[in-house]
C-alpha cells in the first residue's frame, strides 16, 4: 500500500520526533495508517442486501419473470456489487461512522500498549487513521494528568484544521511539536 508521505516527509517527521525525544525524558510515538481495519463483512453484506432489494423490485415490476432468471439477476448483482464495494472509498462510505471510529480507537490503544511494552514510562502516542478520519493522542496516566486541561484536544483540533488544507505531513509535524512541548515541560531531560 502506498505511503501517505513522500520519503522527504518521512525523513522530516522522523528527524522531528528524534529531536523531541533528545530533549525530554519521554517517548513520543507517531503512527499514521491508511485504515484501521479491512471491514471485510460490509461489502458482502451490503451487496447481499442490494441483490435482495433488486430481486424484489424486479419481481414487483415483472411478476411474470421466471424464478431462474430472477435468481440469475440476484447472483449477478451480488457479484458486481461485492466487487464494487471492495473499492476502499466505497467500502469506507458504507461502514457506519461509529464503527469506523471504534475500530480506529481500538487500534490506537493496541499501538499504545505495544509501545508501552517493557515497562516504558512517560509515553505519548499520536495516532492518525486517514481512512476513518480519526486522530487520537494517547498518553500514560501520569503524562495525561500533568498536561493542562484541554491541551490534547487543542492539538487534535489544530491537526484536523491543517489536514483539511491537505497538509497531512505538516499537521503531523505540528502535532508532534506541540506534544513535544508538553513533554519537555512535564518530563524534562534530567541532567
C-alpha positions as CSV (number, residue, x, y, z in Angstrom):
1,X,0.0,0.0,0.0
2,X,1.3,3.4,-0.9
3,X,2.6,5.6,1.9
4,X,0.7,8.8,2.7
5,X,4.0,10.6,2.9
6,X,6.8,11.2,0.5
7,X,10.3,10.0,1.5
8,X,11.3,13.6,2.3
9,X,8.2,14.0,4.6
10,X,9.1,10.7,6.3
11,X,12.6,12.0,6.9
12,X,11.3,15.3,8.3
13,X,8.9,13.6,10.7
14,X,11.5,11.1,11.8
15,X,14.0,13.9,12.5
16,X,11.5,16.0,14.3
17,X,10.5,13.1,16.6
18,X,14.1,12.2,17.3
19,X,14.8,15.9,18.2
20,X,11.8,16.0,20.6
21,X,12.9,12.7,22.3
22,X,16.5,14.0,22.7
23,X,15.1,17.0,24.7
24,X,12.8,15.1,27.0
25,X,12.7,12.1,29.3
26,X,9.7,10.8,27.5
27,X,8.9,8.7,24.4
28,X,6.8,10.3,21.6
29,X,5.4,7.8,19.1
30,X,3.6,8.7,15.9
31,X,1.5,6.2,14.0
32,X,-0.2,7.1,10.7
33,X,-2.2,4.4,9.0
34,X,-4.3,4.4,5.9
35,X,-7.2,2.5,7.5
36,X,-7.7,0.8,10.9
37,X,-9.5,-2.3,9.6
38,X,-10.4,-4.0,6.4
39,X,-14.2,-4.1,7.2
40,X,-14.4,-7.3,5.2
41,X,-18.0,-8.0,6.1
42,X,-19.5,-4.7,4.9
43,X,-19.0,-5.2,1.1
44,X,-20.6,-8.6,1.1
45,X,-23.5,-7.7,3.5
46,X,-24.3,-4.5,1.6
47,X,-24.1,-6.3,-1.7
48,X,-26.4,-9.1,-0.4
49,X,-29.0,-6.5,0.8
50,X,-28.7,-4.8,-2.6
51,X,-29.2,-8.0,-4.5
52,X,-32.3,-9.0,-2.5
53,X,-33.8,-5.5,-2.9
54,X,-33.1,-5.6,-6.7
55,X,-34.8,-9.0,-6.9
56,X,-37.8,-7.7,-5.0
57,X,-38.1,-4.7,-7.3
58,X,-37.7,-6.8,-10.5
59,X,-40.4,-9.3,-9.3
60,X,-42.7,-6.4,-8.5
61,X,-42.2,-4.7,-11.9
62,X,-42.2,-8.0,-13.8
63,X,-44.3,-10.5,-11.9
64,X,-44.3,-13.0,-14.8
65,X,-40.4,-13.3,-14.7
66,X,-39.2,-16.9,-14.2
67,X,-37.6,-17.6,-10.9
68,X,-34.4,-18.9,-12.5
69,X,-34.0,-15.6,-14.3
70,X,-34.6,-13.7,-11.0
71,X,-32.0,-15.8,-9.2
72,X,-29.5,-15.2,-12.0
73,X,-30.2,-11.5,-11.7
74,X,-29.7,-11.5,-8.0
75,X,-26.5,-13.6,-8.2
76,X,-25.0,-11.3,-10.9
77,X,-25.9,-8.2,-8.9
78,X,-24.4,-9.8,-5.8
79,X,-21.1,-10.4,-7.5
80,X,-21.0,-7.0,-9.2
81,X,-21.9,-5.1,-6.0
82,X,-19.5,-7.0,-3.9
83,X,-16.6,-6.1,-6.3
84,X,-17.8,-2.5,-6.4
85,X,-18.0,-2.2,-2.6
86,X,-14.5,-3.7,-2.3
87,X,-13.1,-0.4,-3.6
88,X,-11.8,1.3,-0.5
89,X,-13.6,4.7,-0.7
90,X,-16.9,3.0,-1.2
91,X,-16.2,0.4,1.5
92,X,-15.4,3.2,4.0
93,X,-18.6,5.0,2.9
94,X,-20.8,2.1,3.7
95,X,-19.3,1.5,7.2
96,X,-21.1,3.5,9.9
97,X,-19.1,6.3,11.4
98,X,-19.3,4.9,15.0
99,X,-17.9,1.5,13.8
100,X,-15.0,3.2,12.0
101,X,-14.2,5.3,15.0
102,X,-14.5,2.3,17.3
103,X,-12.0,0.3,15.2
104,X,-9.6,3.2,14.9
105,X,-9.8,3.7,18.7
106,X,-9.1,0.1,19.3
107,X,-6.1,0.1,17.0
108,X,-4.8,3.3,18.7
109,X,-4.9,1.7,22.1
110,X,-3.3,-1.5,20.8
111,X,-0.5,0.5,19.3
112,X,-0.1,2.4,22.5
113,X,0.1,-0.8,24.5
114,X,2.7,-2.1,22.1
115,X,4.8,1.0,22.5
116,X,4.5,0.9,26.3
117,X,5.7,-2.7,26.4
118,X,8.7,-3.4,28.5
119,X,7.6,-1.0,31.3
120,X,8.3,2.2,29.4
121,X,7.0,5.3,31.2
122,X,6.1,8.7,30.0
123,X,4.8,7.6,26.6
124,X,2.6,9.7,24.3
125,X,1.2,8.2,21.0
126,X,-0.1,10.4,18.3
127,X,-2.4,8.1,16.2
128,X,-3.8,9.1,12.9
129,X,-6.1,6.9,10.8
130,X,-6.6,8.6,7.4
131,X,-9.5,6.5,6.1
132,X,-11.5,6.8,9.2
133,X,-10.6,10.5,9.6
134,X,-9.7,9.7,13.2
135,X,-7.0,11.3,15.4
136,X,-6.2,10.5,19.0
137,X,-3.5,11.3,21.4
138,X,-3.0,8.5,23.9
139,X,-0.7,9.2,26.9
140,X,0.1,7.3,30.0
141,X,-1.9,8.3,33.1
142,X,0.8,10.4,34.6
143,X,1.6,12.4,31.5
144,X,-2.1,12.8,30.7
145,X,-2.8,14.2,34.2
146,X,0.2,16.6,34.0
147,X,-0.9,18.2,30.8
148,X,-3.1,21.3,31.1
149,X,-6.9,20.7,30.7
150,X,-7.8,20.6,27.0
151,X,-4.2,20.6,25.8
152,X,-4.5,17.3,23.9
153,X,-7.9,18.3,22.4
154,X,-6.4,21.6,21.2
155,X,-3.5,19.7,19.5
156,X,-6.0,17.4,17.7
157,X,-8.2,20.3,16.6
158,X,-5.2,22.1,15.2
159,X,-4.1,18.9,13.4
160,X,-7.5,18.5,11.9
161,X,-7.5,22.1,10.6
162,X,-4.2,21.6,9.0
163,X,-5.3,18.3,7.3
164,X,-8.4,20.0,5.9
165,X,-6.0,22.2,4.0
166,X,-4.5,19.0,2.5
167,X,-1.2,19.2,4.5
168,X,-1.1,15.9,6.4
169,X,2.7,15.9,7.0
170,X,2.6,19.4,8.2
171,X,-0.2,18.5,10.6
172,X,1.8,15.6,12.0
173,X,4.8,17.8,12.4
174,X,2.9,20.5,14.2
175,X,1.0,18.0,16.4
176,X,4.3,16.2,17.3
177,X,5.9,19.5,18.1
178,X,3.0,20.5,20.4
179,X,3.2,17.1,22.1
180,X,6.9,17.6,22.5
181,X,6.4,21.0,24.2
182,X,4.1,19.3,26.8
183,X,6.7,16.5,27.3
184,X,9.6,19.0,27.7
185,X,7.6,20.9,30.3
186,X,6.5,17.9,32.3
187,X,9.2,15.4,31.6
188,X,12.4,17.4,31.2
189,X,15.6,15.6,30.4
190,X,17.4,15.1,33.7
191,X,20.9,16.3,33.7
